[in-house]
Amino acid sequence: MGLFSFLTQEVAVDLGTANTIIIHNDKIVVDEPSIVAIDLKTDKMVAIGDKARQMQGKTHANLKTIRPLRDGVIADFNAAEQMIRGMIKMINTGSRLFPPSLKMVVCIPSGSTEVELRAVRDSSEHAGAREVYLIYEPMAAALGIGIDVEAPEGNMIVDIGGGTTEIAVISLGGIVTNKSIRIAGDDLTADIMEYMRHQHNIKVGERTAEDIKINVGAALSELDEPPADYIVQGPNQMTALPVEVPVSYQEIAHCLDKSLSKIEAAVLSALEQTPPELYADIVSKGIYLAGGGALLRGLDKRLSEKLNINFKIADDPLRAVARGTGIALKNVDKFSFLIR
């Protein structure tokens, strides 16, 4: 460490398809949507995060909003690098004379290929990181939930993010079985857009579909505390005249059913590959749900009924992965499961 240790900034990054969270000094310093707005004439970044999200679907010919990550992996290298750099700038309190060298821990989907790992590492290095460590998302989620990942017992995590659903069984500081499927929050949003078009003849954009999911999204058509109907405004597809449609949670539960069944099947398939001793641990302890998808009303109940195993939602599931990445950052030398 020595003399220049004060010039090294340590940050933990949860680089998500929907949101990016950065932790610095044990505090969440950035929590923004993973979107950048780029001026096509100059190729410069105009806005980032929340400001860029407000522009989504409202841009003109010279302006484009890009989500650099799709399905949990980097789809647009240049935009990803600009986004990471811009978000790190938000926290930089150090002197401008010596920009601090960065030590980063970034989390990645457990099904990432070598090429995808390379893309994350390169983007982070281009954004100014000297040392980059990578951690698998389910491992980070387990740390964030507060599980002792190095204990000789099985824990199962289902992390439903924006781009991927990560399912993993963790024991002795490693991932025993894992399944990463590309059905997650974004697909549920797409299902809602499709449903509104077919069923109500109304065109809605990604942002409105997201709002419908947050307000009346449900995994069961029978809820103990049902939310009130959500009013959607938009153009009729045939006449282009404005219409207002109330949407109920039962409708959304019906339209999300197919995608949720795929998530159930993936959990089942991960359980099938689990060694019997660990399986017994999981049945007695239950399965942990993390990620934004865990907030879908009635999802824990639906999964518990289908699989006959208790499902528990992590505290603050949206930030469990980020918190775990922060814990990994503090113990970089101790944890053997970090990839250098």
N, C-alpha and C positions, 0 to 999 in steps of 0.2 A: 504493500500500500504506500508507505513512505510519504515523502514530501507532497506529492501531487494528489494525494487521496481526496482532498477537498474539491479537486477539479473533476472528480468522477461522480456522475449522477447515476443513481440506480433506479431504473423504472421497470415496472411489471406491466405488460400490455396484454389485455384480452382483446385480440383482434377478431371481432365478430362480424358475421355477414350483415347483421342489423345494427349493432352498436359496438363502439370501441370504448373500452374503459382503460384508463391509465392510473396506476397506483404509484405514488412517490412518497417516501417517508411514512409508509403505513396509512396514507390517506388517499381516498379516491379524488384525484385532482382533475380528471377529465372523464366525462361520461356523455358521449355525443353519438348521434346516428352516424353510421359508416357511409357517408355520402360526401362527394366533393362536387363543386360546380366549377367548370373549366371554361374559360373564354377561348373559343375555337380559333380566333384570329391570332392571338398571341401565345396560345397553349399554356397560359398561366392560370393558376388557381385563383378563383374569385371569392369563393366562400367554402366553408367546411362545416361539417356537423349539422347542428340545428339550423343554422342560417341557410345551408344548402338544401336541407330537407324542406324548408318553406318554399324554395324555388321549384321543388320537384313537380313535374307535370305542368309547369307554368312558364317554361323558358321560350326564348325566341331563337332565331336561326343561328346567332353567333354564340349562344350560351348552351351548355349541355350539363345536365347533372349525371354523374356517374356513380354507381355503387361498385367500388373496386373489387369487392369480394362477392363471389357467387358460390353457393353450395359449400361455404366454409373455406374455400380456397381463393387465392388471388387470381382474378380474371383479367384485370387491367393493371399491368405492372407499374406503368408510369403514374397512374392515378393513385395507386396504393402507396407508392413511395412519397408522393406529394402529401397524401393524407397523414401518413405517419409523421412526416416531418412537421406538418402544420400543427398536429395535435401535441407534439413534443414541445413546439414553440410556445404553446399555451401555458406550459408549466415553467419554462425557463426563467428562473429568477437570478441565475448566475450572471457574472459580468459579461458584457458583450466582447470584451477584449480577448478573453480566453473562453471560447465556447466549451462547456464541459464535455469530457469524453463520456460516452454512455455505456452502461452495462445493462443489458436488457434480457428479461425473460419473457418470451412470447408463447402463447398457447396455440396449439394446432389440432385439427381433427385427428382422431386416432387412426383413421383409414388413409392418411395422407401418403402419397407416393414420394419417392426420392425427389422428383422434379418439383413437386409442390412444396416440400421442405426447403428446397434450394431457393424457390421464389420468395418465401417468407424471410429466409436468412438474408438473401441479397437485398430485398427491399429495406430491411432493418439496417443493414450495413450502409446502404446508400443514404439512409435518413440520418446517418451519423453515429451508429452504434459501433463501439470497438469490440465488445464481447457480446455475443448473442447466445442465449441458451433457449432451447425449445422444450416445452412440456406438453404432454397430451392432455386434451380438454377434460376427459373423464377423471384423470388423475388430479388435475387442478380443482375440478368440482369437488372431489372427495376431500381434498385438503381444506377447501373453503367451507365445506359442511362441518368439518371438525372431526373427520374420521381418522383414526390412527392407521395410516395406509401401510405402515411397516409391520403391523401385527400379523400373526399367522392365522388370520380368519378371513372369510370371504365377505366382501361388501359389494353390492351391485348398485351402479349409478346409471340413471337414464337422464341424459342431458339433452333437452330439446331446445335447440337454438334457432337461429333464423334460417340457416342454410342446411345444417345437418342435425340428425339426431344421433347422439353418441351413446352407445350402450356398452358398459364394460363391467367385468368382474375383477376386483382388485384384491390382491393378497400379497403379503410379504414385499411390499414396495414395488410391485410390478403388475402389469395387466395380464390376467390369465386368459380370459376370452374377451374379444371385443367385436362389436358390430357397429359400423358407421353407415347410416343410410341417408340418402339425400332427400328425405321427406321431412320437412320441419316447418317452422313458422311461415316462410315464404310460400310454401305450397298451400298452406291453409288459406293464406291471403288470396292466392290465385284461384283456389276453389270458390271463395266467396265472390270474386269478380265474375267468374263464370256463371255461378248460380244466379246472381242478380241480373245478368244478361238474359239467361234462359227463362228464368221464372218470372221476373218482374219487368222484362223488356227495358231495363234501365242500365245505362253505361256508367260504371264507376271506375275511378282510377285507383292506383295502388294505395294512396294515402287514405282514401275514404274506406276502402276494403279493410285496411288496417284498423281504422276507427271502429268499424262494425265489429271486428274480431275482439277488440278491447272492451267494447260496451256490451255486446250480447253474445260473444263467443262462448260456446258450451260444448261439452263432450257427451252430455246426456240430455235426453229430451224431457226428463223428469228431474227438476232440481228442487232442493228444499227452500232455497231463497232465490227465486227467479228474478232476473233483472228486468226492468221495464223495457218495452219495445223501443227500438232506436229508429228515429226518423231519418230516412236517406233522401236527399234531393239530387236530381240529376236529369239529363235529357232522356226522353223516351226514344227508343231506338228507331221506331218507325217514323214518328212525326217530328222528332227533334224538339218537341215542346217540353217545358219543364214539368216534372212530376214529383210528387212526394210519396214515399212508400214507407209504412212502418214495418220494421223487420223484427221478428220475435226470436228468442234464443232457441226455440224448438226447430225453426227452419235452419238455423245455422248448425245446430247439432246434426241435423239430417244431412246437410251438404258437406260437413267435415267427416262424415262417417267413414268414407272410403279410405281417406288418408290416414285416419286414426287406426283403422284396422291394419294398415301396413306397418304402423309403428308397433302395434300389439304383436304382429307376426314376427317382427324383428327381435322384440324382447324375448319371445318364446324361443326363437332360434338360438339366441345367445344363452338362454337357460339350458337348452338341450346340450350345448357343447361344454357346460360347466361340470367339472369333476364332482362326484357325489358328496364328498366331504364339505366342499364349499357350498354346494347346493343346500345342504342342511343348514349351514350358517345363515344363508340368505333367507330361507323360509322362516327361520326363527327371528331374524332381525328386521325383515322387511326390505323393500327396495326404495332407494332415495330418488326423488325427482328434482332436477335442477333445470336452469335455463328458463327463458321467457315462456316457453310452451307449457311449463308446469303451472302457469297462472290461469290456464284455460279452465273455466268452471267445470267441476265434476270429473276432471280427467283422472285424478287419483282414485276416485270411487269406481269409475268405469274400468280402469286397469285392475284394481283389486278384485272386482267381481269376475272379470274375464279370466284372470290368471290364478285366482285363489291365494294370492300372496299379498300381504299388506303393503301399500305404497305410501310413502311419507314425503310431503313437500318440504324441501329445505327452507330454512329461514332466508328471506330475501333471495329467492332463487335466481333472479336476474343477475345478481352480483356474486354468486357463489364461485364461479370460475375465476373471476377477477381477484376475489379475496384469496383463493388458493394459489393463484399465480404470484400474488404478493408474498405469501408464506414461502413459496419456493425460492423467491428472490432472496429472502433473508437467510435461507439455508442452502445456498447454491453448492457449497462444498460438502454438505452432509448428504444430500439426496442423490442416490446413484441413478435415479430414473430420468434425470434431466439429460437432454441430448445436446452435446456441444456442437 
